Amino acid sequence: MPTPEKIQEFAATLRRFLPSGSEEYVAHYLLQKVVHFTVTKDRKSKYGDYRHPYAGRPHLITVNGSLNKYAFLVTTLHELAHLTAYEKYRNNVAAHGEEWKREFQLIFKPILDKQILPLDVTLAVTNYMRNIKASSCGDEALYRVLRRYDKRPAVFLEHLPFGEKFKLNDKIFVKGKKLRKRYECVALETNEKYHVLGIAEVQELNDEEE
């Protein structure tokens, strides 16, 4: 078992990444489970990742350091739920199946009980846990709420007017008509059509960048 001193020391290191009041809980969990925990640079493809022990190496969890504190917490607990699910079931269950969902709910409950999160985040997480999807990005309502706390507000495709040019994944597109949750967009260079989610984060272009 980790000593109180070790927990306090690790919690102090995590403080810059996590909401106030959650540091000791997360620090205790990571130390108790013997996790190699790494804060990484921003990754566009994922917010966090879990790898189970192998070849004598411990559990490995990585989380993007660019996330705001609430998104960092949600992502960290998401990955810890993978860890506890692996301990109980190994690889005999689906990655985001019912077993993982129960683990995520169990791990997050003490944070909700402490009432340390803003009301909008608490409500969004509570609703998310009623019907959990693979990631926080998979739940549109939770994703929107978490992004409110970014230092620089995100620009979503749905924010742009029809016919506006934007950049996504180093390509320039023109926003077209809406198709339920997606928009039909045309790549300028190839004239190919793409269906892009309205909550896709895009870069607005000025005249010099076009």
C-alpha positions as CSV (number, residue, x, y, z in Angstrom):
1,M,0.0,0.0,0.0
2,P,1.3,3.5,-0.8
3,T,2.2,5.6,2.2
4,P,0.3,8.9,2.9
5,E,3.5,10.8,2.2
6,K,3.9,9.1,-1.2
7,I,0.2,9.9,-2.1
8,Q,0.6,13.5,-1.0
9,E,3.8,13.9,-3.1
10,F,2.3,12.4,-6.2
11,A,-0.9,14.4,-5.7
12,A,1.1,17.6,-5.7
13,T,2.6,16.6,-9.0
14,L,-0.8,15.9,-10.5
15,R,-2.4,19.1,-9.1
16,R,-1.7,21.2,-12.3
17,F,-3.6,18.7,-14.4
18,L,-6.6,17.8,-12.3
19,P,-9.6,19.6,-10.6
20,S,-8.9,20.6,-7.0
21,G,-10.1,17.9,-4.7
22,S,-9.5,15.0,-7.1
23,E,-5.7,14.8,-6.9
24,E,-5.3,12.5,-3.9
25,Y,-8.0,10.1,-5.1
26,V,-6.3,9.7,-8.5
27,A,-2.8,9.6,-7.0
28,H,-3.8,6.9,-4.5
29,Y,-5.4,4.8,-7.3
30,L,-2.4,5.1,-9.6
31,L,0.1,4.2,-6.8
32,Q,-2.0,1.4,-5.4
33,K,-2.3,-0.2,-8.9
34,V,1.4,0.4,-9.7
35,V,0.8,2.3,-12.9
36,H,3.4,3.9,-15.1
37,F,1.5,7.1,-15.7
38,T,2.7,9.5,-18.5
39,V,1.4,12.9,-19.5
40,T,2.0,13.2,-23.2
41,K,1.9,15.8,-25.9
42,D,-1.3,16.5,-27.7
43,R,-2.5,13.5,-29.8
44,K,-5.3,14.2,-32.4
45,S,-6.3,10.5,-32.6
46,K,-6.9,10.0,-28.9
47,Y,-7.1,11.6,-25.5
48,G,-5.7,8.7,-23.5
49,D,-4.5,5.1,-23.7
50,Y,-4.2,2.0,-21.5
51,R,-1.8,-0.9,-21.9
52,H,-1.9,-3.9,-19.7
53,P,1.3,-5.4,-18.0
54,Y,3.6,-7.5,-20.1
55,A,7.2,-8.8,-20.0
56,G,7.5,-7.7,-16.4
57,R,6.3,-4.1,-17.1
58,P,3.5,-2.5,-15.1
59,H,0.2,-1.1,-16.2
60,L,0.7,1.9,-18.6
61,I,-1.6,4.8,-18.9
62,T,-1.0,7.9,-21.0
63,V,-3.1,11.0,-21.1
64,N,-2.8,14.1,-23.2
65,G,-1.4,17.0,-21.2
66,S,-3.2,19.5,-23.4
67,L,-6.6,18.6,-22.0
68,N,-8.3,21.0,-19.6
69,K,-8.6,19.7,-16.0
70,Y,-12.0,18.2,-16.3
71,A,-11.3,16.4,-19.5
72,F,-8.0,15.2,-18.0
73,L,-9.9,13.7,-15.1
74,V,-12.6,12.0,-17.2
75,T,-9.9,10.6,-19.5
76,T,-7.7,9.3,-16.6
77,L,-10.6,7.6,-14.9
78,H,-11.7,6.2,-18.3
79,E,-8.3,4.5,-18.6
80,L,-8.3,3.4,-15.0
81,A,-11.5,1.6,-15.7
82,H,-9.7,-0.3,-18.4
83,L,-7.1,-1.3,-15.9
84,T,-9.6,-2.6,-13.3
85,A,-11.6,-4.4,-16.0
86,Y,-8.4,-6.1,-17.1
87,E,-7.5,-7.2,-13.6
88,K,-11.0,-8.8,-13.2
89,Y,-11.5,-10.2,-16.7
90,R,-8.2,-10.1,-18.6
91,N,-8.9,-9.9,-22.3
92,N,-12.1,-12.0,-22.1
93,V,-14.5,-9.1,-22.5
94,A,-15.2,-6.4,-25.0
95,A,-13.0,-3.3,-24.5
96,H,-15.9,-1.0,-23.8
97,G,-18.5,-3.7,-22.9
98,E,-20.8,-3.9,-19.9
99,E,-17.9,-4.9,-17.6
100,W,-15.9,-1.8,-18.4
101,K,-18.9,0.4,-18.0
102,R,-19.5,-0.9,-14.5
103,E,-15.8,-0.3,-13.6
104,F,-16.0,3.3,-14.9
105,Q,-19.2,4.0,-12.9
106,L,-17.5,2.6,-9.8
107,I,-14.4,4.6,-10.2
108,F,-16.2,7.9,-11.0
109,K,-18.8,7.6,-8.2
110,P,-16.4,8.9,-5.3
111,I,-15.6,12.0,-7.4
112,L,-19.3,12.7,-8.0
113,D,-20.0,12.1,-4.3
114,K,-17.4,14.8,-3.3
115,Q,-19.3,17.4,-5.3
116,I,-16.1,19.0,-6.5
117,L,-17.0,19.4,-10.2
118,P,-19.0,22.3,-11.8
119,L,-22.7,21.6,-12.0
120,D,-22.7,21.4,-15.8
121,V,-19.8,18.8,-15.8
122,T,-21.5,16.8,-13.0
123,L,-24.8,16.6,-14.9
124,A,-23.1,15.7,-18.2
125,V,-21.0,13.0,-16.6
126,T,-24.1,11.6,-14.8
127,N,-26.0,11.5,-18.0
128,Y,-23.0,9.9,-19.8
129,M,-22.8,7.1,-17.2
130,R,-26.4,6.1,-17.9
131,N,-25.5,5.1,-21.4
132,I,-21.7,5.1,-21.7
133,K,-20.1,5.1,-25.1
134,A,-16.5,4.3,-25.9
135,S,-15.0,7.7,-25.1
136,S,-16.0,11.2,-23.8
137,C,-15.9,12.3,-27.5
138,G,-18.5,9.6,-28.3
139,D,-21.0,11.4,-26.1
140,E,-21.8,14.7,-27.8
141,A,-23.3,16.4,-24.7
142,L,-20.3,15.5,-22.4
143,Y,-17.8,16.5,-25.1
144,R,-19.4,19.9,-25.5
145,V,-19.4,20.6,-21.8
146,L,-15.8,19.5,-21.3
147,R,-14.7,21.8,-24.2
148,R,-16.2,24.8,-22.4
149,Y,-13.3,24.7,-20.1
150,D,-10.6,24.9,-22.7
151,K,-8.3,27.9,-22.4
152,R,-9.0,28.6,-26.1
153,P,-12.6,27.9,-27.1
154,A,-12.9,25.3,-29.8
155,V,-14.3,26.3,-33.2
156,F,-16.7,23.5,-34.3
157,L,-17.7,23.0,-38.0
158,E,-21.3,23.7,-37.0
159,H,-20.3,27.2,-35.9
160,L,-19.3,28.2,-39.5
161,P,-21.8,29.5,-42.0
162,F,-22.7,27.6,-45.1
163,G,-20.1,28.0,-47.9
164,E,-17.3,28.9,-45.4
165,K,-13.8,27.6,-46.0
166,F,-12.0,25.8,-43.2
167,K,-9.0,23.6,-42.5
168,L,-9.2,20.1,-41.1
169,N,-6.3,17.5,-41.0
170,D,-4.2,19.9,-43.2
171,K,-6.8,20.0,-45.9
172,I,-9.0,22.9,-46.9
173,F,-12.7,22.3,-47.3
174,V,-15.9,24.2,-48.0
175,K,-18.8,23.7,-45.7
176,G,-21.9,22.4,-47.4
177,K,-25.4,21.3,-46.5
178,K,-26.3,19.6,-43.2
179,L,-27.0,15.8,-43.1
180,R,-28.3,15.1,-39.6
181,K,-25.2,15.3,-37.4
182,R,-22.8,15.7,-40.3
183,Y,-22.2,18.2,-43.0
184,E,-21.4,17.5,-46.6
185,C,-18.0,19.3,-47.2
186,V,-15.9,19.5,-50.4
187,A,-12.1,19.3,-50.4
188,L,-10.9,22.2,-52.5
189,E,-7.8,20.4,-53.9
190,T,-9.6,17.2,-55.1
191,N,-13.2,18.3,-55.2
192,E,-14.1,15.1,-53.2
193,K,-17.0,15.2,-50.9
194,Y,-16.7,14.3,-47.2
195,H,-19.3,13.9,-44.4
196,V,-17.9,15.7,-41.4
197,L,-19.4,15.8,-37.9
198,G,-20.8,19.1,-36.8
199,I,-18.7,18.9,-33.6
200,A,-15.5,18.4,-35.5
201,E,-12.9,21.0,-34.4
202,V,-11.8,23.0,-37.4
203,Q,-9.5,25.9,-38.1
204,E,-11.1,29.1,-39.6
205,L,-9.2,30.6,-42.5
206,N,-8.5,34.2,-43.2
207,D,-7.9,35.5,-46.7
208,E,-4.1,35.1,-46.5
209,E,-4.4,31.4,-45.5
210,E,-6.7,30.3,-48.4
